Amino acid sequence: MRDDILRSFGKHLRELREKNGLSQEKLAELADLHRNYAGLVERGGANPTLLAIVALASALKVRPAKLLEKLR
């Protein structure tokens, strides 16, 4: 179940990033995260902290809840 949640979060993050026309590198830069970490989160290979979720949401100009809305 945990892996499903992480993959679902990562997939939704990628969809929002692409919708905003951002590369992983640019998203990571805007969120002040390492670009490898952003990719890892998108692949469901990392469990992002609350601070990382807030930073990613800010970079995407959405509320943090938007990143969590499609979790299963």
C-alpha positions in Angstrom: 0.0 0.0 0.0 2.8 2.4 0.9 4.4 1.9 -2.5 1.1 2.5 -4.3 0.7 5.8 -2.4 4.2 6.9 -3.3 3.8 6.0 -7.0 0.4 7.7 -7.1 1.8 10.9 -5.6 4.7 10.8 -8.0 2.5 10.3 -11.0 0.3 13.2 -10.1 3.4 15.4 -9.4 4.7 14.6 -12.9 1.3 15.4 -14.5 1.2 18.8 -12.8 4.9 19.5 -13.6 4.3 18.7 -17.3 1.1 20.7 -17.3 3.1 23.7 -16.1 5.8 23.0 -18.8 8.5 22.5 -16.3 11.4 20.1 -16.5 12.3 18.0 -13.4 15.4 20.2 -13.1 13.5 23.4 -13.2 10.9 22.1 -10.7 13.7 21.1 -8.3 15.3 24.5 -8.7 12.1 26.3 -8.0 11.4 24.1 -5.0 15.0 24.3 -3.8 15.4 20.5 -3.9 18.1 18.4 -5.6 17.0 17.5 -9.2 17.7 13.8 -8.5 15.4 13.9 -5.5 12.6 15.4 -7.7 12.9 12.5 -10.1 13.0 10.0 -7.3 9.8 11.4 -5.9 8.1 11.3 -9.3 9.1 7.6 -9.7 7.7 6.8 -6.3 11.1 6.0 -4.9 11.1 8.6 -2.1 8.7 9.5 0.6 8.6 13.3 0.5 8.5 15.2 3.8 5.8 17.7 4.5 8.4 20.5 3.8 9.2 19.0 0.4 5.5 18.7 -0.5 5.0 22.4 0.5 8.1 23.4 -1.6 6.9 21.4 -4.6 3.4 22.9 -4.4 4.8 26.4 -4.2 7.0 25.7 -7.2 3.9 24.5 -9.1 1.8 27.4 -7.8 -0.8 25.2 -6.3 -1.9 24.5 -2.7 -0.2 21.5 -1.1 -3.6 19.7 -0.9 -3.6 19.7 -4.8 -0.6 17.3 -4.7 -2.4 15.0 -2.4 -5.8 14.9 -4.0 -5.3 11.8 -6.2 -3.8 9.5 -3.6 -5.4 6.1 -3.4 
